[in-house]
């Protein structure tokens, strides 16, 4: 996929990353990292999708806080802080990741200011997006749902015959977790959106047929605007 982290770095930097890590394949539903893992590696997905989850307490159900795809960098916050993993990561589709030991990745950043600058800018963009998403926390379920789907469309939508297809491996329960709503309320709102002609659904897929929000992207996404490396990903920020 174009526009990812490995495409943004120089060839020398890319080679160093590949030399430090190893590629690992995971089936859908596999947990790549657990919240609380003491020294987790840094993961860079090369294909597929991964949902990030966090439980507020040990006995509370986890909530989906993000969805990540090819080119994202997972676990870099914990690497820089020298802390255990604060998130769990579960593959929603078959995924291949470049797995880099924490110490090796941290050492590479220490030696390469340019790569550190890329990582820092990426973290800033991700933090801004999460803050934008928090602005919908008190909105009605429909607003939270359409904001989430609009964001997913901009990031991972694939043009289809009549609209945009989201095939990222999320079901309605996952979406409910991501927007802080009950599965029943999400099912009800999805049914309304289908009846109103905005979308249709398949097995863990959503076909967007009409623009969900006036402040969202057009139905035909620009491929280079769907990723997160700051030079290529700025359109992703303006979602709220």
LINKAGI-V912723 format. One record per pair of residues at least 4 apart in sequence whose ideal C-beta (glycine too) atoms are under 7 Angstrom apart, sorted by the first residue. I is the first residue (numbers start at 1). GAP is how many residues later the second one is. Records with the same first field share a line. If there is no record, write none. Layout:
I = GAP  GAP
This chain:
1 = 69  70
2 = 5  221  222
3 = 4  68  221  224  226  229
4 = 66  67  223
5 = 4  39  66  68  224
6 = 8  11  38  65
8 = 110  221  223
9 = 4  5  106  109
10 = 4
11 = 4
12 = 4
13 = 4  99  102
14 = 4
15 = 4
16 = 4  92
17 = 4  81  83
18 = 80
20 = 80  84  85  88
21 = 77  78  79
22 = 77
23 = 23  73  75
24 = 73  75
25 = 71
26 = 4  6  65  69  71
27 = 64  67
28 = 63  64  65  66  141
29 = 61  62
30 = 60  61
31 = 57  59
32 = 11  18  57  58  59  65
33 = 4  7  42  52  55  56
34 = 51  54
35 = 19  20  50  51  52  53
36 = 48  49
37 = 47  48
38 = 46
39 = 63
40 = 35  38  45  62
41 = 34  58  59  60  61
42 = 31  32  33  34  37  58  60  63
43 = 31  32  54  56
44 = 29  53  54
45 = 5  23  24  25  27  50  52
46 = 24  50  51  52
47 = 23  48  49
48 = 43  45  46  47  48
49 = 18  20  43  44  46  119  120
50 = 18  24  39  40  41  42  45
51 = 13  16  39  41  123
52 = 12  13  14  16  35  37
53 = 9  10  11  12  34  35  37
54 = 8  9  11  32  33
55 = 5  6  7
56 = 4
62 = 26
63 = 114  117
64 = 110  113  114
65 = 22
67 = 85  101  103
68 = 4  6
69 = 87
71 = 156
72 = 156
73 = 46  49
74 = 15
75 = 4  10
76 = 4  43  47
77 = 4  46
78 = 5  6  7  8
79 = 23  26  27
91 = 4
92 = 76  77  78
93 = 75  76
100 = 4  5
101 = 4
102 = 4
103 = 4
104 = 4
105 = 4
106 = 4
107 = 4
108 = 4  7
109 = 6  7  10
112 = 4
113 = 4
114 = 4
115 = 4
116 = 4
117 = 4
118 = 4  111
119 = 4
120 = 4
121 = 4  109
122 = 4  106  107  108
123 = 4
124 = 4
125 = 4  103  105  108  112
126 = 4  102
127 = 4
128 = 4  109
129 = 4  107  108
130 = 4
132 = 107  108
135 = 105
136 = 7  8  11
137 = 43
139 = 4  5
141 = 4  40  44  45  48
142 = 4  47
143 = 4
144 = 4  35  37
145 = 4  34  41  44
146 = 4  66  67
147 = 4  66
148 = 4  27  30  31
149 = 4  57  63
150 = 4  62  63  66  89
151 = 4  88
152 = 4  14  16
153 = 4  11  13  55  63  64  68
154 = 63  67  72  81  82  85
155 = 71  81
156 = 10  12  70
157 = 7  8  9  64
158 = 6  7  9
159 = 5  61
160 = 4  5  47
162 = 47
163 = 44  45  46  56
164 = 44  55  57
165 = 40  42
166 = 39  40  42
167 = 38
169 = 35
170 = 4  5  34
171 = 33
172 = 4  11  14  15  18
173 = 4  10
174 = 4
175 = 4  11
176 = 5  6  7  10
181 = 4  5
183 = 4
184 = 4
185 = 4
186 = 4
187 = 4
188 = 4
189 = 4
190 = 4  11
191 = 4
192 = 4
193 = 5  6
194 = 5  6  7
197 = 12  13
198 = 11  12  14
199 = 7  8  9  10
200 = 7  9
201 = 4  5
208 = 4  11
211 = 5  7  8
212 = 4
217 = 4
221 = 4  5
224 = 8
225 = 10
227 = 5  6
228 = 5  8
229 = 4
230 = 4
